[in-house]
Amino acid sequence: MSKASPDKSVASTPKEKKPSAVEGIKESSQYLLHPIPEELADDNNFFGKESIQLLKHHGTYQQDNRDDRKAKGKVYSFMVRTAIPGGKLTSEQLLAELDLCDEIGNTTLRITTRQGLQLHGVLKSDLKKTIRRINEVQLTTIAACGDVERNVMCSPCPYKGDPVYEEMQTQADEIAAHLRPRTRAYHQIWLTDEATGEKELVGGSTQGEEVEPIYGPTYLPRKFKTGIGLPGDNSADIYSQDLGLLAICENFTIVGYNVLVGGGFGMTPSAKKTFPAIAQPLCYITRDQVLDVATAIVKVQRDFGNRSDRKVARLKYLIHSWGIDRFKQKVEEYYGASLPAPKPVKVEAHNDGMGWHKQGDGRLFYGLNVENGRIKDEGTFRLKAALRAIGSELNPPLRLTPHQGIIFCDLAEADRPRLEEILREHGVPLTQETSNARRWSIACPALPTCGLAVTESERILPSMMDQLEKDLEALGLGNEVFTTRMTGCPNGCARPYNSDIGLVGKAKNKYTIYLGGRIEGDRLNFIYKNLVPEAEVISTIVAVFRYFKEARQDGESFGDFCHRQGVGGLLAKCDA
């Protein structure tokens, strides 16, 4: 049942505030088109500032390798991100992306924290070929970045005996398709046949709602993220999303969802007006209301989100300004009916899907931990070659996880020894050989390719985990389960602000240590210490673990212990 939204100005901004420069770029682009085609055809190895902003909506960021700047200056390349709802793809599709990383990229492929894939090091001259080939295997890069709905996340485990997981995957696919930009610019730029010269026309109307009935000509004020989870499995981290859907089940069937709104972790420490936030409960909806209510929420953010200051343009700031009650009233107005209160349920667990599991249909799935999501061949560690062998020989369906792992689905019992044999032959540690500390850690790419990074993340976390593993074993705490999430800047791409341990780059080789979140993801952590030198990060954390061992309550997790003690209690004991 479709609900008509009120007739509102698509780019509603208070008249006294001038829209940001990015708003002007989107408005004049003819629905994300110009000037990308013109610059794609020129002789430069880079795009100008207008195209850089628009290219994000097409799934690509312009970057340069900051390690090489002193010697070579800026040598531009592109990160190309594939949006994969719920992380669901085939072996053939993964093999195609691995081919691209070798032929066109920097020889590595990266699983993202939103269940997508990223290629790095793509040259401008190869950009169209790369995006076209991704589409040829029925994947897409559109809306993987930009001021639109990003990749829709959901719990990835392929339990065939429990239809709830398949229903969530179907719901993720439906939301992704419904909220995908409808401009033909993507097809015109990247998918035209250069040999025949055939062109697909972009929408030519000046009336935004005719071309983009949900977004309009200026799309959203900022990015918008959605995740779907269960009370017993919040692996999609729904409290970190602009829109979170918590499935309510009866008799192994999803009957509806609790709707959560206003999560988001990006912040600028120098700007006190910015902050991380976890999503708040808004209402309960039935399954057949999902698309219309999601559309209403997106349109409220479209019309009332801040378009003058991108630092405070996310949905969380609109809700902070209005309050949740006023926001709900406006959503009900756009939806066209009142919405009942959320059901009294809460998140209780997080299932990362790692290791061997029964699917419930007589087959198995296996979750492989991929440290920081980086698929590469380096020395005796040859994960990329292992995935090629598995994909070619066993051809399993795949799922990418929000903790940057990969799940091999639909395996027969006879496939089990062969899968493990392939991994061992290529020097890839099995998940059961991986420590809990490493298994539950993730990091953003940071240096050298991210332009926002102030210090290291992905490249330094493995060595930190080496030391943490040794120290925890010495304390007898090697079996503890806790999340560690690291970013090279405060923007929060690896979701550090609700983890048991958050490590956030604050200056070169210095980090803010956050403690007191929890694996279930429904609580923000707090700043424990600021500007901790890289060499002191692990020793600082281990001191807290030592206190945890002495004073924990029965069954208490590390995050819950830190939350109970608070920053004052921890500092008083651990600094002493």
HUFEN-V74567 format. One record per residue. N is the residue number from 1. PHI is phi in degrees with one decimal (none if undefined). Layout:
BEGIN
n=N phi=PHI
n=N phi=PHI
END
This chain:
BEGIN
n=1 phi=none
n=2 phi=-89.8
n=3 phi=-113.5
n=4 phi=-83.5
n=5 phi=-86.2
n=6 phi=-59.6
n=7 phi=-81.6
n=8 phi=-116.2
n=9 phi=-65.0
n=10 phi=-66.1
n=11 phi=-114.0
n=12 phi=-67.4
n=13 phi=-131.7
n=14 phi=-49.5
n=15 phi=-59.5
n=16 phi=-77.1
n=17 phi=-110.3
n=18 phi=-78.4
n=19 phi=-59.1
n=20 phi=-67.5
n=21 phi=-61.3
n=22 phi=-63.5
n=23 phi=-61.7
n=24 phi=-65.0
n=25 phi=-62.8
n=26 phi=-64.5
n=27 phi=-63.8
n=28 phi=-90.8
n=29 phi=-82.3
n=30 phi=58.3
n=31 phi=61.8
n=32 phi=71.3
n=33 phi=-98.4
n=34 phi=-86.6
n=35 phi=-100.8
n=36 phi=-59.5
n=37 phi=-60.6
n=38 phi=-65.4
n=39 phi=-76.8
n=40 phi=-63.5
n=41 phi=-93.0
n=42 phi=-82.9
n=43 phi=-92.1
n=44 phi=-76.3
n=45 phi=-97.3
n=46 phi=-148.4
n=47 phi=-109.3
n=48 phi=-79.7
n=49 phi=-64.4
n=50 phi=-67.7
n=51 phi=-64.8
n=52 phi=-56.7
n=53 phi=-68.3
n=54 phi=-74.2
n=55 phi=-59.9
n=56 phi=-57.7
n=57 phi=-66.2
n=58 phi=-91.1
n=59 phi=98.6
n=60 phi=-142.0
n=61 phi=-116.7
n=62 phi=-81.1
n=63 phi=-138.6
n=64 phi=-144.5
n=65 phi=-82.5
n=66 phi=-71.9
n=67 phi=-66.3
n=68 phi=-98.0
n=69 phi=-60.2
n=70 phi=-63.4
n=71 phi=-82.8
n=72 phi=-119.4
n=73 phi=75.0
n=74 phi=-80.9
n=75 phi=-110.0
n=76 phi=-80.4
n=77 phi=-148.3
n=78 phi=-132.0
n=79 phi=-90.7
n=80 phi=-117.0
n=81 phi=-110.0
n=82 phi=-99.4
n=83 phi=-87.6
n=84 phi=-129.7
n=85 phi=-52.0
n=86 phi=65.6
n=87 phi=71.8
n=88 phi=-90.5
n=89 phi=-152.0
n=90 phi=-99.0
n=91 phi=-61.2
n=92 phi=-60.2
n=93 phi=-68.1
n=94 phi=-64.8
n=95 phi=-60.3
n=96 phi=-65.4
n=97 phi=-68.6
n=98 phi=-65.5
n=99 phi=-59.7
n=100 phi=-65.0
n=101 phi=-65.3
n=102 phi=-80.5
n=103 phi=-80.8
n=104 phi=-125.4
n=105 phi=-92.7
n=106 phi=-96.9
n=107 phi=77.4
n=108 phi=-123.4
n=109 phi=-127.7
n=110 phi=-127.3
n=111 phi=-80.5
n=112 phi=-88.4
n=113 phi=-75.7
n=114 phi=-114.5
n=115 phi=68.9
n=116 phi=-109.8
n=117 phi=-128.5
n=118 phi=-129.3
n=119 phi=-98.7
n=120 phi=-123.0
n=121 phi=80.8
n=122 phi=-78.8
n=123 phi=-78.4
n=124 phi=-57.6
n=125 phi=-66.7
n=126 phi=-103.4
n=127 phi=-64.9
n=128 phi=-65.3
n=129 phi=-60.7
n=130 phi=-63.9
n=131 phi=-66.6
n=132 phi=-64.0
n=133 phi=-68.2
n=134 phi=-62.3
n=135 phi=-69.0
n=136 phi=-65.2
n=137 phi=-102.3
n=138 phi=66.2
n=139 phi=-115.2
n=140 phi=-148.8
n=141 phi=-106.8
n=142 phi=-62.9
n=143 phi=66.2
n=144 phi=-72.5
n=145 phi=-141.4
n=146 phi=95.3
n=147 phi=-87.3
n=148 phi=-148.8
n=149 phi=-61.8
n=150 phi=-83.8
n=151 phi=-58.8
n=152 phi=-81.3
n=153 phi=-96.8
n=154 phi=-159.1
n=155 phi=-57.2
n=156 phi=-91.1
n=157 phi=-61.7
n=158 phi=-91.6
n=159 phi=-76.4
n=160 phi=-78.6
n=161 phi=-77.6
n=162 phi=-119.6
n=163 phi=-63.5
n=164 phi=-58.1
n=165 phi=-65.9
n=166 phi=-69.9
n=167 phi=-64.7
n=168 phi=-63.8
n=169 phi=-63.0
n=170 phi=-61.5
n=171 phi=-64.0
n=172 phi=-61.3
n=173 phi=-62.1
n=174 phi=-66.6
n=175 phi=-64.0
n=176 phi=-60.3
n=177 phi=-67.0
n=178 phi=-68.1
n=179 phi=-99.6
n=180 phi=-73.2
n=181 phi=-55.4
n=182 phi=-106.8
n=183 phi=-58.6
n=184 phi=-87.9
n=185 phi=-58.8
n=186 phi=-59.3
n=187 phi=-67.6
n=188 phi=-66.6
n=189 phi=-77.2
n=190 phi=-105.5
n=191 phi=-115.7
n=192 phi=-74.9
n=193 phi=-90.0
n=194 phi=-67.4
n=195 phi=-68.4
n=196 phi=-96.4
n=197 phi=76.4
n=198 phi=-68.1
n=199 phi=-120.6
n=200 phi=-99.2
n=201 phi=-74.6
n=202 phi=-78.6
n=203 phi=-56.3
n=204 phi=-103.8
n=205 phi=-72.6
n=206 phi=-86.5
n=207 phi=-89.7
n=208 phi=-55.5
n=209 phi=-73.7
n=210 phi=-77.4
n=211 phi=-89.3
n=212 phi=-123.0
n=213 phi=-62.6
n=214 phi=-98.1
n=215 phi=-89.8
n=216 phi=75.1
n=217 phi=-71.9
n=218 phi=-110.9
n=219 phi=55.5
n=220 phi=-96.5
n=221 phi=-63.7
n=222 phi=-157.1
n=223 phi=-61.7
n=224 phi=-138.3
n=225 phi=-122.5
n=226 phi=-132.3
n=227 phi=-142.8
n=228 phi=-123.6
n=229 phi=-145.6
n=230 phi=-123.2
n=231 phi=-55.1
n=232 phi=-93.6
n=233 phi=-160.1
n=234 phi=-101.0
n=235 phi=-65.1
n=236 phi=-81.0
n=237 phi=53.7
n=238 phi=-66.6
n=239 phi=-75.0
n=240 phi=-90.8
n=241 phi=-99.5
n=242 phi=-59.8
n=243 phi=-129.9
n=244 phi=-114.5
n=245 phi=-118.8
n=246 phi=-100.9
n=247 phi=-68.1
n=248 phi=-107.4
n=249 phi=-118.9
n=250 phi=-139.2
n=251 phi=52.9
n=252 phi=59.8
n=253 phi=-137.3
n=254 phi=-77.7
n=255 phi=-98.3
n=256 phi=179.1
n=257 phi=-140.8
n=258 phi=-79.5
n=259 phi=-96.3
n=260 phi=-114.1
n=261 phi=-138.5
n=262 phi=92.3
n=263 phi=-80.0
n=264 phi=164.2
n=265 phi=-114.9
n=266 phi=-65.0
n=267 phi=-156.3
n=268 phi=-123.8
n=269 phi=-54.8
n=270 phi=-75.9
n=271 phi=-109.2
n=272 phi=-62.8
n=273 phi=-73.1
n=274 phi=-103.9
n=275 phi=-166.7
n=276 phi=-78.7
n=277 phi=-148.2
n=278 phi=-96.9
n=279 phi=-66.1
n=280 phi=-107.1
n=281 phi=-67.0
n=282 phi=-111.5
n=283 phi=-168.6
n=284 phi=-114.1
n=285 phi=-135.1
n=286 phi=-81.3
n=287 phi=-61.1
n=288 phi=-77.2
n=289 phi=-95.5
n=290 phi=-57.7
n=291 phi=-65.3
n=292 phi=-70.2
n=293 phi=-70.3
n=294 phi=-59.3
n=295 phi=-62.9
n=296 phi=-61.5
n=297 phi=-63.4
n=298 phi=-61.6
n=299 phi=-69.4
n=300 phi=-63.5
n=301 phi=-64.2
n=302 phi=-58.0
n=303 phi=-86.2
n=304 phi=-124.1
n=305 phi=-64.3
n=306 phi=-74.6
n=307 phi=-104.0
n=308 phi=-102.0
n=309 phi=-133.5
n=310 phi=-68.0
n=311 phi=-65.9
n=312 phi=-123.8
n=313 phi=-99.6
n=314 phi=-70.1
n=315 phi=-58.8
n=316 phi=-59.5
n=317 phi=-76.9
n=318 phi=-63.4
n=319 phi=-67.1
n=320 phi=-62.7
n=321 phi=-71.4
n=322 phi=-87.6
n=323 phi=91.1
n=324 phi=-67.5
n=325 phi=-68.4
n=326 phi=-64.9
n=327 phi=-61.8
n=328 phi=-62.8
n=329 phi=-59.1
n=330 phi=-69.9
n=331 phi=-62.5
n=332 phi=-62.5
n=333 phi=-63.3
n=334 phi=-70.1
n=335 phi=-72.9
n=336 phi=100.0
n=337 phi=-164.4
n=338 phi=-74.4
n=339 phi=-124.0
n=340 phi=-70.4
n=341 phi=-66.2
n=342 phi=-63.5
n=343 phi=-73.5
n=344 phi=-80.7
n=345 phi=-126.6
n=346 phi=-140.6
n=347 phi=-74.1
n=348 phi=-126.0
n=349 phi=-159.6
n=350 phi=-142.1
n=351 phi=-112.3
n=352 phi=-81.0
n=353 phi=73.4
n=354 phi=-80.7
n=355 phi=84.4
n=356 phi=-88.5
n=357 phi=-144.0
n=358 phi=-80.5
n=359 phi=-78.9
n=360 phi=100.2
n=361 phi=-123.1
n=362 phi=90.4
n=363 phi=-112.0
n=364 phi=-122.6
n=365 phi=-129.5
n=366 phi=-130.1
n=367 phi=-97.9
n=368 phi=-105.8
n=369 phi=-69.2
n=370 phi=-118.0
n=371 phi=-59.5
n=372 phi=56.1
n=373 phi=75.2
n=374 phi=-85.7
n=375 phi=-96.4
n=376 phi=-155.5
n=377 phi=-112.7
n=378 phi=-146.2
n=379 phi=64.3
n=380 phi=-82.1
n=381 phi=-88.8
n=382 phi=-128.9
n=383 phi=-65.9
n=384 phi=-61.1
n=385 phi=-65.3
n=386 phi=-63.2
n=387 phi=-67.1
n=388 phi=-63.4
n=389 phi=-67.1
n=390 phi=-64.1
n=391 phi=-63.8
n=392 phi=-73.8
n=393 phi=-88.9
n=394 phi=-97.4
n=395 phi=51.2
n=396 phi=-79.8
n=397 phi=-60.6
n=398 phi=-128.5
n=399 phi=-134.7
n=400 phi=-94.6
n=401 phi=-105.5
n=402 phi=-66.0
n=403 phi=-101.0
n=404 phi=67.8
n=405 phi=-95.6
n=406 phi=-135.1
n=407 phi=-112.6
n=408 phi=-95.5
n=409 phi=-104.9
n=410 phi=57.7
n=411 phi=-88.7
n=412 phi=-80.5
n=413 phi=-56.9
n=414 phi=-69.8
n=415 phi=-78.5
n=416 phi=-59.3
n=417 phi=-65.3
n=418 phi=-69.1
n=419 phi=-59.6
n=420 phi=-65.0
n=421 phi=-63.4
n=422 phi=-61.7
n=423 phi=-62.3
n=424 phi=-63.6
n=425 phi=-58.7
n=426 phi=-103.4
n=427 phi=70.8
n=428 phi=-98.0
n=429 phi=-62.5
n=430 phi=-73.1
n=431 phi=-57.8
n=432 phi=-69.7
n=433 phi=-98.0
n=434 phi=-99.2
n=435 phi=-65.3
n=436 phi=-61.1
n=437 phi=-58.0
n=438 phi=-75.2
n=439 phi=-58.6
n=440 phi=-99.6
n=441 phi=-111.0
n=442 phi=-142.3
n=443 phi=-144.9
n=444 phi=-80.7
n=445 phi=-64.1
n=446 phi=53.2
n=447 phi=-68.6
n=448 phi=-99.7
n=449 phi=-97.1
n=450 phi=-78.4
n=451 phi=-70.7
n=452 phi=-92.0
n=453 phi=-63.5
n=454 phi=-103.3
n=455 phi=-161.3
n=456 phi=-77.0
n=457 phi=-142.6
n=458 phi=-56.7
n=459 phi=-76.5
n=460 phi=-105.0
n=461 phi=-62.4
n=462 phi=-56.5
n=463 phi=-69.2
n=464 phi=-64.9
n=465 phi=-65.5
n=466 phi=-55.0
n=467 phi=-71.2
n=468 phi=-63.5
n=469 phi=-56.4
n=470 phi=-62.4
n=471 phi=-67.8
n=472 phi=-68.6
n=473 phi=-61.6
n=474 phi=-63.2
n=475 phi=-85.4
n=476 phi=76.2
n=477 phi=-116.2
n=478 phi=-64.3
n=479 phi=-93.2
n=480 phi=-65.0
n=481 phi=-107.7
n=482 phi=-156.8
n=483 phi=-95.5
n=484 phi=-122.7
n=485 phi=-131.1
n=486 phi=-124.3
n=487 phi=-134.2
n=488 phi=-86.5
n=489 phi=-158.4
n=490 phi=-78.7
n=491 phi=-73.3
n=492 phi=79.4
n=493 phi=-62.0
n=494 phi=-94.7
n=495 phi=55.8
n=496 phi=-81.2
n=497 phi=-90.3
n=498 phi=-126.0
n=499 phi=-89.1
n=500 phi=-57.5
n=501 phi=-128.6
n=502 phi=-114.6
n=503 phi=-118.1
n=504 phi=-120.3
n=505 phi=-61.1
n=506 phi=-115.5
n=507 phi=-156.4
n=508 phi=-58.7
n=509 phi=62.1
n=510 phi=-135.7
n=511 phi=-134.5
n=512 phi=-89.7
n=513 phi=-99.3
n=514 phi=-106.0
n=515 phi=-134.8
n=516 phi=97.8
n=517 phi=-77.8
n=518 phi=-154.7
n=519 phi=-62.0
n=520 phi=-70.2
n=521 phi=83.5
n=522 phi=-102.5
n=523 phi=-144.3
n=524 phi=-73.0
n=525 phi=-90.2
n=526 phi=-129.4
n=527 phi=-73.2
n=528 phi=-91.0
n=529 phi=-143.7
n=530 phi=-112.3
n=531 phi=53.7
n=532 phi=-83.6
n=533 phi=-59.8
n=534 phi=-50.1
n=535 phi=-68.0
n=536 phi=-107.1
n=537 phi=-60.9
n=538 phi=-69.5
n=539 phi=-63.0
n=540 phi=-65.7
n=541 phi=-68.9
n=542 phi=-63.7
n=543 phi=-59.9
n=544 phi=-70.4
n=545 phi=-62.0
n=546 phi=-63.1
n=547 phi=-66.2
n=548 phi=-56.8
n=549 phi=-62.0
n=550 phi=-75.0
n=551 phi=-122.7
n=552 phi=-67.8
n=553 phi=-88.2
n=554 phi=-56.7
n=555 phi=74.2
n=556 phi=-75.5
n=557 phi=-79.7
n=558 phi=-62.3
n=559 phi=-64.0
n=560 phi=-65.9
n=561 phi=-62.3
n=562 phi=-62.8
n=563 phi=-63.4
n=564 phi=-67.3
n=565 phi=-73.8
n=566 phi=74.8
n=567 phi=-61.7
n=568 phi=-63.8
n=569 phi=-64.2
n=570 phi=-67.7
n=571 phi=-64.2
n=572 phi=-60.5
n=573 phi=-86.9
n=574 phi=-75.5
n=575 phi=-70.5
n=576 phi=-66.4
END
